[in-house]
């Protein structure tokens, strides 16, 4: 998953020195989600088409009206 770093860090990130603020890096999904949840990174869309695909996939399926009620 490609992310943009929002906060500086120290040490290693996935075996390499922590990237600078504003740098875009490719990270394993679990690590990227962890940084995003901690507000230390944000997702970067590689193409406009990717953004549209993600938006279409995120929309929940609409369900039908269901079964009619039983009459007493």
N, C-alpha and C positions, 0 to 999 in steps of 0.2 A: 504494500500500500504506500502510495507517495504522500508525504506530509511536509508541511512547512513548519519549521521550529519557531516557536513564539517566545520561549524563555531560555536563557543560557543555563547550561548545566556543567557539571564537572565529571571527570572520570571517563569511562568508556561507555559507548552505546552500541550494542551488538558487536563488540570486539574492536571498535574503531573510536578515536577521540570524538567526544560529543560535538555535533555540528554547531556552527555559529547561528545566532539569531537571524531569521529570514532565509536561511538555507533550506532548499528542498532536497529531501533524501527519500530513498526507497527503503522501507523497513518491513519486517515480518508483521503480519496482521495483528497478532497478539500484542506486540510491543507498541505498534502504532495506536491501537485502540486505548492502551493504557496511557500513553502520552496525551491523547485527545481528551480522555476522561479527566485527566489532571489539569487540563487547559494549558498544557505545555507545547501543544502542536495543533495544527488544523489540517484537514484533508485538502489535497490539491487535485483538482480535476485536470486530467491530461488533455482532454479535447472537449469541445462543446457537445459532441455526440455522446460521450461518456456521461456527461451530466444529464442529458435527456434520458438515456437508458436507465440511469440510477433513479431518476424521478419516476419513470414509468414502473420500475420494479418495486418501488416503495409504496405505491398506491395499493390499498387493500382491495381485495376482490369484493364486489357487491353481491350480496346474497338475495335470493328471491324472497317473496312474501311468506313462505313457509306453508305449513299445513293449516287447513281450516280448523276452527275450534269445534269441539264436540258439543252436540246439543244434549241437554239433560233430559 
